[in-house]
Amino acid sequence: MANTIRPLIEEAVKLSMRERNKDKTSTLRMAVSELKKEEIDTRTEITDETSIRILQRMIKQRKESMSQFNDAGREELAEKEALEISILEEFMPQQMEEDEIRIIVSKVIETSGATNPQDMGKVMGMLKSEFQGNADMGLVSKIVKESLTI
């Protein structure tokens, strides 16, 4: 599968440069840099799936930083992280709603025969490919844990 996300981000960099939007330009350049770094490290052309995984990692890092900045009372830095998150999320696939996730989780639990929290790893393994890039895996994990402890 060819990478369609990286060219989109590269075009967005050019557009943000024309608009003189420094925050967006620097965030997108950072994303392109991460994608190129992955290509160099793996010595292969990255796929959309890999691009999504990298963007998810970048978003997760920014959410953690934002939380720490809020705890430390550094609101201006937290706002910058929130802005970067919103810029990166523009290139992510549409995220599933919690209700949709719950339906799929219950079906997978039913088909896998999982009955207790010890089966969580097996269920999460099955769900990982199902939700690749379309759902927050932290939320999926929480829902699976709730479903298996009931």
C-alpha positions in Angstrom: 0.0 0.0 0.0 1.5 3.3 -1.1 1.8 6.2 1.3 -0.8 8.9 0.6 -0.5 10.7 3.9 3.1 12.0 3.6 2.4 13.8 0.2 -0.7 15.4 1.8 1.4 16.7 4.7 4.1 18.0 2.4 1.5 19.9 0.4 0.1 21.3 3.6 3.6 22.5 4.6 3.8 24.4 1.3 0.3 25.9 1.8 1.0 26.9 5.4 4.3 28.5 4.3 2.4 30.6 1.7 -0.1 31.6 4.5 2.8 32.4 6.8 1.4 30.2 9.5 4.5 29.5 11.5 3.0 27.2 14.1 1.3 25.0 11.5 4.5 25.0 9.3 6.8 23.9 12.1 4.4 21.2 13.3 3.9 19.8 9.8 7.7 19.9 9.1 8.2 18.0 12.3 5.7 15.3 11.1 7.4 15.1 7.7 10.8 14.7 9.5 9.4 11.9 11.7 8.1 10.1 8.6 11.4 10.5 6.7 13.3 9.3 9.8 11.2 6.1 9.8 11.9 5.5 6.1 15.6 5.9 6.7 15.6 3.7 9.8 13.6 0.9 8.1 15.2 1.4 4.6 11.8 1.0 3.0 9.0 3.3 1.8 6.5 3.7 4.6 2.9 2.8 4.2 -0.2 4.8 5.3 -0.5 2.3 8.2 3.0 3.2 9.4 2.3 6.9 8.9 -0.8 6.7 11.0 1.1 4.9 13.7 3.8 7.6 13.7 1.2 10.4 13.8 -0.6 8.6 16.7 2.6 8.5 18.6 3.2 12.2 18.0 -0.3 13.1 19.2 0.1 10.9 22.3 3.4 12.6 23.1 1.7 16.0 22.8 -1.2 15.0 25.0 1.2 13.8 27.7 3.1 17.1 27.4 -0.1 19.1 27.5 -1.2 17.3 30.7 2.2 18.0 32.3 2.1 21.7 31.3 -1.4 22.0 32.7 -0.3 20.4 36.0 2.6 22.9 36.2 0.4 25.9 35.4 2.1 26.6 32.0 -1.1 27.3 30.1 0.6 29.0 27.1 2.7 25.8 26.5 -0.4 23.6 27.0 -2.2 25.6 24.4 0.7 25.3 21.9 0.6 21.5 22.4 -3.2 21.5 21.9 -2.7 23.4 18.6 -0.2 20.9 17.4 -2.5 18.1 18.3 -5.3 19.6 16.2 -3.0 20.1 13.3 -1.8 16.5 13.4 -5.3 15.1 13.8 -6.2 16.7 10.4 -4.3 13.9 8.8 -5.7 11.0 10.8 -8.6 8.9 9.7 -12.0 9.6 11.2 -12.0 8.1 14.7 -14.8 5.7 15.7 -17.4 6.7 18.3 -17.4 5.0 21.6 -20.7 3.2 20.8 -19.3 1.7 17.7 -16.2 0.6 19.6 -18.4 -1.1 22.3 -20.3 -3.0 19.6 -17.2 -4.4 18.0 -15.5 -5.1 21.3 -18.5 -7.2 22.5 -18.6 -9.1 19.2 -14.9 -9.9 19.5 -15.2 -11.0 23.1 -18.1 -13.2 22.1 -16.2 -14.9 19.2 -13.0 -15.3 21.2 -14.7 -16.9 24.2 -13.0 -14.5 26.6 -14.6 -14.5 30.0 -12.2 -12.9 32.4 -9.5 -10.1 32.6 -6.7 -12.7 32.0 -8.1 -13.0 28.4 -7.6 -9.2 27.8 -4.3 -9.7 25.8 -5.9 -12.1 23.4 -8.9 -9.8 22.9 -6.7 -6.7 22.4 -4.5 -8.6 19.9 -7.6 -9.3 17.8 -8.9 -5.8 18.1 -5.6 -4.1 17.2 -5.9 -5.0 13.6 -9.6 -4.2 13.6 -9.2 -0.6 14.8 -5.8 0.2 13.2 -5.7 4.0 13.3 -9.5 4.4 13.6 -9.8 4.3 17.3 -8.0 5.4 20.4 -6.5 2.2 21.7 -6.5 3.5 25.3 -10.3 3.9 25.1 -10.5 0.4 23.5 -8.5 -1.1 26.3 -10.7 0.6 28.9 -13.8 -0.8 27.2 -12.4 -4.3 27.0 -11.4 -4.2 30.7 -14.9 -3.0 31.7 -16.5 -5.7 29.6 -14.3 -8.5 31.0 -14.8 -7.5 34.6 -18.6 -7.5 34.5 
